[in-house]
Amino acid sequence: MSHDSGLHKTVTLRYAVALYMSSVLGSGVLVLPGLAAKIAGPASLLAWIGLSVASYPLAYTFASLSARRPESGGVYSFARESFGPSLADGVGWLFILWYVTGAPVVTVIAASYLAFALPLNRTIIYLVAGLIILGTFLVNNRGITISGKVQLALNVSIIALLLSAVIASASIVRLENFTPFFPNGFPPIGTVAALIFWSYLGYENVSNVGGEFKNPKRDFHRSIILSVVLISTLYLAVAVATVGTKSYSAGGSVAPFASILSNALGIYGAIGTGILAVFIIFGTVNAYTTGMSRVVSAVAEGGGLPRRLGRIQSNTGAPANALALLSGLSVVALAVSFFLNIDLETALLIPSGAAIIVYVVGSACGIRLLGEGRKRLFPWVSLIVSLAMLPFVGGLLLISLAVVPIGLVYRRLLSRPSRSSSIRPASRTLSKQKGKPV
């Protein structure tokens, strides 16, 4: 049964591009150019180039699946159609792991940008991160969604930050910083690629609102082409600037932009970058909170999670219980990270492992559901790229692999027969507000 009959078809091309860029350009671009360069040196540029090229098949696969059957739920819905409810439940649980472990990482990154310019100790950094998570919960719990105009404004802010860093770095880029090109040999490039993969996540998030596209067959693919070109160009420019200025050394690996702009503009550049980073991360986390709460609601409606998680607030149209689950577990994960002092690389690889498996399943769905020719070739490329990334996640991949059978066990032992007929589909009430196409 379709869950999207009550959704308003308001997403047009420009909003789709804004949504893609808001979902993809976030925490990754703030920290990964510096972290990647610290691990692999100038050779990290090879990983950026490779994944920029590979990102189109990844994005194309999800766009084609969504255009074929636009509905909320994203990869969960594709997996349910392709492989049945059991595997789809595992995907739903992976989305939860992805969000719960990913939100603390990106919010700490945002707070770290502030700490580069302001006297914030580690405790304050984590408190700021917790406030960002709480803020996204409060916004979503009131049924407020980011409008097209806000998404466009957010993208202008992100692009302004990136271009400012690149332009400011032009005078301090040195060719000698690109040598030796392989300071640590070839193996670190694989680890860097697995980390950088995080920067290209987000194309699947737009599939979660596929039911709201005004003209999905046309705008999904047009928006993908525009988004991939813009995003890849910005990423490569920032990566070159980071390596060329060597801003990833001497403590700049966590906040390379702040380091670059502080060198060019002094303390004001670092403070401005820190404040803007918080807004960027807030927008990204807010977008993922909206999208993944819909996935949780869809899984609950299908019996893969407790059914109370699929309930919708009648006055706001928000999936309050799903939001509370995601935000509550994220705060717990943030506290665990604080007390265990988990390093940034480890903290990024855990959600990356879950995300890559989701991409593997999504690619397999594309192979199974899409037609012949290019439509089926790109899912194969997407699958190969995703599978190639898995080994570099290392032992942390076991965390994600352990979550999938938990979802299967829940359905077999605890899930009751479907009562979907007596439960209002989440996506029918998530978008109550009518509006003009944006």
N, C-alpha and C positions, 0 to 999 in steps of 0.2 A: 504494500500500500504506500502510495506517495505521501510524504509528509510536508509537501511544499505548496499545496493549493492555496494557502492563506498568505503566502509571501508576496510582497509587492515588487514588481519588476522595475527596479529603479537604477540598476547598475549599468552604466554606459561605458564607452571606451575609455574616456579620460579618468573616470572613477576606478575602472579596472586597473589601469596603469598605476594610479595612485595607490591602490590597495596592494598591488604586487610589490611596488617599491617600498611601501611602508612595512610590509611583511618581511621582505628580504634584507633591505638596508637597515640594519639595526645594530645590535651588539657586536656582530661579527666585524663590521667595518671599523668599529671603535677600538677594538683590541687585537684582532687577529693579525693584521699586518705586522704589528710589532712582535707579537708572540711567535709568529711563523718565522720572521727574520732572526729572532733570537735562537731558534732551534736549528734552522738550516742555512742561515745567512742569506746572501744574494740568491742562492739556488731556490729559495722559497718562491721566487718569481715564476719558476717553471710550474709549480703547483697552481699558482693563480691563473696562469695562461691555460693550463690543461683543463681546470675546472670551469673556467669561463666558457671554453668551447663546449665542454660536456654539459653545461647547464641548460642549453637549448633542448636537447633530447629529454632531459628530466622535466623541464617545464612543459614541453610539447605533449608529453605523455599525459600529464594531469589535465592539461587544457582540453585535449581530445576526449578524454573520459568524461569530463564535465560537460563539454559541448554535446556529447552523444546523449547523455542523460543527466541534465542539470538538476541536482537535488542537494539538500544539506546532508552533511555527514562525511563528505570527502572520501578518503581512502577506506574508511569503515564501510561505507555504502557500496563502494566498488568491490571490496573483498567479500561482502555478504552476497552480492550478486554472482561473483565469480566462483567462490570456494565454499560458500555456506556460512551459517551463523557462528560455528565454533571458531574457525580461523579469524573471522571478523571480530569476535570478542577479544581474541588475543591482540589484534591491532588496536582495539579500543583501549585496552589496558596499557599498551605501549604509548599511546597518546598521553595517558595520565602520567606515566613515568617521565616522558619527554617534558611535559609542562612542569611537573613538580620538581624535577631536578634542574630544569633549564631556567625557570623564572628566578631562582635565587642567584644563579651565576650572572645573568645579565643585569640584574638590579645592583649587585655588588660592583660590577664593572662601571655602571653609571655613577655610583657613589665614589668609586675610586678616582674618577675624573675630577670630582669636586675636591677630593683629598689632595690632589696634585697641587691645587692652588690655595686651599684653605686648611687650617690646622685641625684636621679631623683624625682622631685616632681610630684604631681598628674597630672598637665597639661602636663608635658613632657611624662608621661606614656601614656596618651591618644593620644598625637601627634605621638609617636612611633607606637601605634596601628593603627592609620590612615595611616601611611606610609606603614605598612605591607599590609593593604587592597589595597592601591594604587599600590603597587608593584605587587601583584597578578593580578590586572587588566591589568597592562602594559605587563606582561609576556604573559597572555592569549590573549590579544588583538593583539599581534604580531603573533599569531598562534603557539607559542612555547608550546609544551607539555613535561611533565617530562618523560624522556626516562627510559627504564628498568634499565639501569646502575645507573642512579641518584636515582631511587626509592630504589634500593638495598643499595646504599651508605647511603641514608637517614635512612633506617631501621637499618643499622649497628650503626649509630649515636644514634638512639633512644635506641637500646638495650644496647649500651655502657653506656648511661646515667643511665638507670635503674639498670644495674648490678653494676655500680660504687656506686650508692646510697645504694643498698642492701649490698654489700661487706663492704662499709665504715661504715654501721650501725651495723655490726655484733658485734663489740666490745662495743657498747653502748646500746644494747638492754637489757632491764631489765624485768624480769618476773612480777615484781610488777606493771608495767605499763599496764598489761592486767587485773588488778582488780581495782575497781569493774567492772565486765564485762558489766553490764547494768546500767550505772550511771544515765541515764535519763529514764529508763523503756523501754518498748517494742515499743510504738508508733513511736519514732524517726527512727526506723529501716525502716518503710515504706517510710518516707520522704527521707531517705538516698538511698533507693533502686531506687526511682524515679530519684534522682540526678545521681546515679551511672549508671543508664540506658544510660546516655549520653556517658559513656565510651565505651559502646558496640555498639554505632552507627557507621556506616561505611560499614557494610556488604552490605547494599543496594546500596551504591555508586558504587560498582564494576558492578552492574547490568546495570548502565548507559553506560558502554562500552562493554556490552555483545556481540555486533555485531563485535567486534574486536578480539574475542577469536579464536585461531587457531583450537582448538579441544574442544569446549565448553562442550560437553556431558561427556568427560573424565576429563578435568582439573578443571571445576567448583567445583565438589565434592571433588576431591583430594586436591585442594587448600584450601577448607573450613576446612577440617579435620586438616591439618597442621597449618593453621592460628589460629583456635580456641584453639588448644592445646598450641601453643606458647604464644598467647595473654593472655589466662587465667592464665598460669603459671607466667608470668611476673607481671600481675596485683596483684595476690595473694601475691607474694613475696614482692612487693612494699608496699601493704597494711599492711602486717605483720611488715615490717620494720618501717613504719610510726607510727603504734600504739606502737610497742616495744620500740622505742626511744622517744616517746611522742613529736615528732618534730612539731606536729600540735598545740601545746600550745605556748604561748608567741609570738604570731605574725607569727608563721610558717605555718598557715593553708592555706595561698594562695600559698606559695612556699616551700612545705615541703622538696623537694630535695635540694634546696639551703641551707636550715637550716641544713640538715643532712651533706652535703658535706662541709659546712663551719665549722662545728664542727670537721670534720675529717681532712680537708685540709686547713682550714683558708680562707682568703679572695679570694685566687686563685680558690678554689673549687666553691665558690658562683659565681664569675665572669664567670668562664668557664661554669657552669651550665646555667647561664642566657643567654649567647651567644648561646649556643646549643639549649636552649628552643626557642629562636627566629627562628632559622633555622627549628626546628621541626614544629612549628606552621605555618611558611611560607609554608612549604611543604604540610601540611594538608589543609590549606586554599586554596592553589593553586589547589590541587586535587579536592576539593569540588567546587571551582570556575569553573573548567573545566567540571565536571560532571553535576552540577546544571544548568550551562548555556545551556547545551544540552537539559535538561528537559524544560527550559523556551522556547527554540527554537521549541521544539516538540509541546508544548502546543500552541504556537502562530501559528504554521502551522495547528494545528487542529481547530483553531478558538476560543480557550479559553483565548487568550490574543491578544492585538493589533498585527496585522500581521507584522508590521515593526520590531517587536522583533524577528521574525524568519529569517530576512535577514542575509545573510552571506557575509563577505568581499571577493571579488573575488581574491584579491592579497594574502591574508593570510589564507583564509578559516576559519576565526574566526567569531563567532556570536557577532559582535561588539555591537549591540544594547542591546542584552540580558546581555552581560557583563557590559555595562554601567548602565543598570537598577539595577543589583544586587550590583555592587560596589557603585553606587551613593546612593542607599537606605541604604546600610550598613554604609556609612559615616554619613548619617543623623541620623541613630539609635545610632551610637557611640556618636554623639553630644548630643542627647537627654539623653543618659545614663550619660554623663558627667555633664550636667546642673541639672539633677534631682537626681544625686548621687545615682543611683540604686545600691543596694547591690548585691554581687556576687551570692548569692543563688537565688534571684529573677531573675537576668539576665540569669541564667542557666535554670531555670524552664520554661521560656517562649519558647525558641526553643525546649526544651525537650518535651513540650506538643505537639507542631506541629509534632515533629519526631515520638512520640509514636502513634499519630493518623495515620500517614503515615504507620507505622508498622502494625497497626490494619487493615488498608485497604489492605496492601500487604499480610498479613496472610489470610484475607478473599479471596483474589484472589487465593492464594495457595489452599485453600479448594475447590474452585470452578473449578480450572483448572487442578490440579494435579490428579493423578490416585488414586487407592486404596492402602491399607496397610500403610507402613511407610511414603510413599510420602504424604499421606493425614493426617496421625497422627501428624506429626511434625508441619504442619501449624495450626492444632488445638491447640497444645501446645504453639506455637508462639502467637496465638490469645489470649489465656487465660492469658499468661504472660503480653502481651501488655495491655490488658484490666485491669489487676490487678494493673498496674502502674498508670493508668489515675487518680484515685481519689486522689493520693498523690501529683499530680501537683497542686491541690487546685483551688482557684478561677482564677488563671492565665490561666487555661485551656479555659476559656471563650474567650480569645483572639484568640486562634486557632479555636474554634468552630464558631466564628464570621467571620473568613476568608472564610470558605467553602461556605456559601451562597453567598458571594460576587462574587465568581467565577461562581456560578450558575446564578446569576442575570446578570453578564456580558454577558454570552453566550445568554441568552434569549433576552436581550434588546439591546445590542451593537454589538454583533458579527455578521459579514456579512457572507453570504454563502461561503462555502469553495472554495478557489482558489488554492488548493494544486497543481493542475496541472500546474499552472503558476509560482509556487514558488519552487525554488530549495530546496529540503529537507536539513535541517541543517546537518544531520549526513553524507550526501554524500560529503560534502565539508569540514567538520571539520577535517578530517584525510587525507590530501592531500599527506603528506610525506610518501614515501615508505621506508621500512626498513626491516632488517632481523628480524626474530623472536628473542625475548629476553627472 
